Amino acid sequence: MRTIFFSLLATAFTGALQPAFAQQYPSRPIRLIVPYPPGASTNDILAREFARRLGDGLGIQVIVDNRPGAGGNIGSELAAKATPDGHTLLIGINGPLAIGPSIYKNLGYDPIRDLAPIAMFASVPFVVVINPSLPVADVKQLIALAKAKPGQLNFAASGNGTTTHLCAELFKISAGIDAAHVPYKGGAHAVIDLLAGQVHVYCTGLPSVISHIRSGKLRAVGLAAPSRSPLLPNLMTIGEQSIKGFEVNSWSGLLAPARTPADVIRRLYSEVARLVSDPEMKAFMLSQGAEPHLMTPEQFGKYLKDETAKWARVVKTANVTVMN
């Protein structure tokens, strides 16, 4: 009887502490880990504005902590192994979280097991662009040309195992074409060679090439998204033209270490939802080429699992390998 009594007492005590903890949260500045260098990507720019506004809502400072390296894995692992009290958060990105598990044998953490999804808040659609010298105007014509010249067209990528690389591989698999993969050390070099006509096709985030599309230096043949972008409303999606359901994006979400208290997760989600619905924040996201895209913790968790499975299939089918 004494054992049962003390067990019930401990349970009651723990339950009483949870709401008290949530009410006290946050009790000190929050560290927001961004797994890329400062200013290196749309994700970092969004994270900084997001941190400022999140801090205003929580009444506490949110400090951006850039931890680049290993394609985003160093910062993501650091967040996954942090104390689960809501004071260390992660800007999660599809590369290290959804693609990394299939690419790296010794990742050091399991994104699904070791991280708690809070909310997805933004999505950057990918676009298939070509050098205008290529005699095609849309996805159907690009596929037809690739089939007429098997192995003669090439796809640029910002590196082995990157989202740009896997977008190309998914396109090749879905369209049933044979084309060469040309990896670069970063997206900037890939765009330079695409502009010069040294490579033919590139599948990348819309913000990195939209100025060249608008100037006519590059030709966009299809958007890899379920619907058209307000930034290029006349550009048809790939699904509208040929490959149904073709979707590739670079998403940004907020995550915490696994076992972070549920009340803290709910508090943070409510703040993210408030931010995403704010007209000023929406306008800022669009100005950076990102589209507001809110998911609940449950929706985000399912999406992460689905994305992980999707890219695992592409990696296996295309036999993608990288140096660990």
Salt bridges, closest charged atoms under 4 A:
ASP44 OD2 - ARG48 NE 3.18
GLU49 OE2 - ARG52 NH2 2.66
GLU49 OE2 - ARG53 NE 2.76
ASP56 OD2 - ARG52 NH1 3.83
ASP65 OD2 - ARG31 NH1 3.30
ASP65 OD1 - ARG67 NE 3.07
GLU77 OE2 - LYS81 NZ 2.65
ASP85 OD2 - ARG28 NH2 2.77
ASP85 OD1 - HIS87 ND1 3.52
ASP114 OD1 - ARG113 NE 2.79
GLU169 OE2 - HIS165 NE2 3.14
GLU169 OE1 - LYS172 NZ 3.34
GLU240 OE1 - ARG228 NE 3.01
ASP263 OD1 - ARG266 NH2 1.96
GLU271 OE1 - ARG274 NH2 2.82
ASP278 OD2 - ARG53 NH1 3.43
GLU280 OE1 - ARG53 NH2 3.49
ASP306 OD2 - LYS302 NZ 2.79
GLU307 OE2 - LYS310 NZ 3.78
